[in-house]
Amino acid sequence: MSPKVFSLNEETTIGDAIRKLQDAGDLEMVFYIYVVDDRGKLSGVLSLRQLLLKRPETRLKDIMETDVIRVTADTDQEEVAQLVASYNLLAVPVVDPQNNLVGVITVDDVIDVIKDEATEDIFRLAGVDTDERVFNPPRTSVRKRIPWLVVNLATAFLAAVVVSQFEGAIAQFAVLAVFMPIVPSMGGNAGNQALTVMVRGIALGELTWANSRKALLKEIVVGAVNGLATGLLAGLIAFFWKANPWLGAALALAMVGNLVVSAVAGTLVPLLLRRMKIDPALASSVFVTTATDVAGFLLFLGLGAAFLARFQ
């Protein structure tokens, strides 16, 4: 915030306000006139347009808006950015716990915050430290990146455990190994799509526990439709390639199921992490990828082994 904020007493007339504004020295850009009482407490606000359209003898308290959107000095900068974006504000007054006007935050500062927060979310979604730069020394980049890679390696072994349960089926029906990577790969991509939308929604204040059910149902529908479309296409390719309708059916059904799983994971994981006071942008991708890998291998190998064993 800038402590240089233009404010006037509520008893000031329009004529006096205009003269004081003209005589004001080095101030932050004035978008609004903030009105205070005799004790310096914020009591109202009016725009420059209101100031120019009213008669000179009119007092500020007679035309000011008393329902002022304000923040405190310890309000998180991301929350301020959300307020500015939600209400299309050009500036926000800052008050102390006693409602004394202590500063102002203008839209140009908020734009910088939005850019910084967006950059931070993008870095964290990839598991990269926010202060890493293109030309950091290799040892610095390794130190910053390897912790989440190790976590991802540990979760990847869960998928390996699932695959190990079907070693016999893979040995008997080697064709399963050919198509095995497709389902978890598609699920991971779909999960990251849902995850990106959800993390952004949380950052903007659009997504909360209160409306999460609506978001979840929407993503399930999207996942099911996308899974049906891509599953039918993949199933047809498998059928014509290997001349095996049951292989194609297993691949199609597994694709539908895993894209629904990806939708659920991509929606609920960031919300659960936020509930646990963990930054959803930082940790969500590891858990979503794990869910789609495990579900993808389990669905395809399970369905493929069952179909091929029964119908061949």
N, C-alpha and C positions, 0 to 999 in steps of 0.2 A: 504494500500500500504506500501511498504518498501522504505524508502528514500535512502537506500544503493543500488544504481543502477550503473552498469558498463557502462560507456560511453567513447567514444574516439572522438577526433577531426577528421573532415573529411579529413584532409591532412595527417593523420597518415598512414604509410605503413603497409602492412600485417605483415612484420617481426617485426616491433615495436609493433604492436597490440598483437601479440602472446606473446612477452616478457612481456608487461604490464599486460596481462591476467594472466600469470604465477606468476607475482610478486604481484598480487592483494591480499589484506588481507581479512578481514571479510566482505563478500558480500552475498546478496541474491543469490540463485542458478542462474547461468548464462546460459540462454537458447539462448539469442540473444545478438549481439553486437549493441548497439544503438549509432548512429553517430550524433554529434552535430557540429554546425558551431562555429566560433570564439566568438559569443555572447552567446553560451550555448543553442541555440535553436535546437530542434530536427529536423534533416534534412533527416535522413535515418536509415535503419536497415539492418543487414545481419546476416545470420546464422553462427554457428560455422563450418558447412560443407564448406560454401563459403570461410571462413577464411583459412581453411586448404588446399583447392584445388587450390588456386591462388598463383602466384609467390610472393616472399617476398617483392619485390620492388613496388608492385601494391598499389596505394592509395585507401583508403576505399571509397572515393567519386566516384571512377570509377566503383565500383562493387556493391554499396549499392542499396537497393530498396528504392525509394523515396516516394512511396505511403504507408505510415505507418498507420496502424490502431492504434489509440490512444484514450485515455479518459482523462477527466479533473479531478481534485481533488474532485469536487462536483458531479461527475456522480454517479447515483444510483448503488449500488452494484449488483442489479438484472440485470441491463442493461449490466454491465461488464461481468457477467456470461453468458448472451445471446451471447455476442460478442465472447467470448472464445469458446463456444459450436458451434456457427455457422461457425467460421473460423478455428476450430481445432488449436487454439493457445496454446502455452506453457506459454506465458507471454504477458502482455500488458503494454506499457509505459504510464506514467501519466505525463501530462503537465499542466502548469498554463495558464491563459488566454493569455499570451504573447508567448505561445508555448515553454517556457523553460522546459527542462526535470527536473522533480522534484521527480520521483519515479518510481516504477515498481510493478505490481501485478502479482504474479505467479499462475500457475494452481492449486497448492495445496491449496492456499487461496481461490480460486474460488470454489473448491470442497466443502469447508466448507460453503461457501455462499449458494451454491445450496442445500446442506442438510438443512440448516437453513430455506431457503425459502420454500422448500418442506414441512418441518414440520409445518411451519406457515400456509400454504395453507390447509393442512389436518385438523389442529385444527380449522381454521376459517370456513371451509366447514361444520363442525359439530356445529358451533356456540359456540366454546369453546375458552377462552382466551389463547393466545400463551404461557404465562408463567405458566400455570397450570401444576402441576406434579401429579404423581400417589399418593403420600403420603402427599399431601397438607391437612391441617385440613379441616374437613367437612364444617365449616362456610366459609372458603375461597372459596371452590369449589361452594358452594351455591351462594355466592355473585357474582361469575364470570359467572355462567351459567344461573341464573334466568332471567336476562333482556331479552335474546333472547327467552326464553321459554314463557315469558309474551307476547312478540310480536307474537310468533307463536300461542298462545292461542287466541289472538285477531283476527288473520286471520282465525283461525279454525272456528270461529263463522260465517264467511261468508259461509262456507260449510254448517253449521247448518241452516242458513237462506234458502239456496237452498233446503235442505231436507224438511224444514217445508212447502214449497210450494206444496209438494206432500203428505201431511199427509193423505188426503182423499184417494188417490190412494193406499198408503201403507196399509191403513186400509181395503180397498176393496180387494186388491191383496197382501196378507201378504207374498207371495212367493218372492216379490221384496226385502223385508228386508233381506232374506237369502243371496241373491247374491249382494246386494247393496255395501258391502265393497270391492268387488273384483276389480271393474274398477278403482276407485281412488287409490287403493293400487298398482296396476300394473302401472298406470300412474306415480305415485310418484317414483317408482323404475326406470322406463324408463327415467323420467326426471332427476333423479340424475345421471344416466349413461351419458346422454348427457351433463349435467352441469359439471361433473368432467372433461370430455374431453375438453370442451370449456374453463374452468378456467385454465386448464393446458396449453392449446394452447395460451391463453392470456399471461400467465406467461412466456412462451418461446418465445413470439413475433411472433408466427405462425398465430394468429388470430387477424385481425384488421377490422375496418369498411370497408376497401377497398375490402377484400375478404370474408366478412361475408355472402354475398348472396350465394356464392358457398357452404359454410359450412352449411347454413340454408337449402338449397335444398337437400344436402346430408343427413342431419339429418331427414328431412321430409320423404325422401324415406325409410331410415332405420326405422323410426317410423311406417310408413304405412305397411311395410313388416312384422315387428315384431308384429304390431297390428293385421294384418290379420292372422298370424300364431297362436298367442296366443288366438285371438278372436274366430277362428274356433274351437280350442281345447276346450275353455271354453264353447262355445255355444253347442258343442256336449255333453259335460258333463251335462250341464243344461237340454238339451233336453232328454237325457236318464234317468236322475235322476228324473225329474218332468214330463216327458212325455208331454212336451209342446214345440212345435217347435217355437212358437212366442216368448217365453221367451228366448230360445236359440238364436234366430235371434237378439233380442234386445241387449242381452249381447255381441254378436259378433260385431255388428255395433258400440256399445258404446266403446268397447275395441279399435277398429281401430281408431275411432275419438279421443279418449283420448290419445292414444300414439302419434298421430300426434300433438295434443296440447302440450304434454310433450316435443316433439322434438323442437317445435317452442319456448316454454318457456325456455327450457334448453339452447337454443342457444342465444336468444335475451336478456334475463334478465341480464346475466353477461356483455354483451356488453353495454347495456343501463346504468348499474350501473357504469361501467368503464368510460363511457362518462360523467356521473354525478360526477366523481371524488370520487366514493365510491368503496371500495375494493370489487370486485365481489365474492371473496372467503368467505367474511364475511356475506353477506346479501342475496346472490342469492337463497340459498336453501329454505328460508322462502317463497319467492315469487313463486318459481317454485312449491313447494308443495301446496300452496294455489291455483294456477292455475289448477293443475291436480286434486285436490280434488273437486273444484267447477265444473269444466268441467265434471269430471267423474260422479258425482251425477246427474248433470243436464242431461247429455246424457242418462245414464242408466234409471233413473226414468222417464224421459220424453218419451223415446222410449218404455220402458216397459209398462208404463201406457197406452200409445196410442195403442200399439199392443194388449195388453190383453183386453182393453175395446172394441176394434173393432172386434177381431176375436174369443173371447170366447163366 
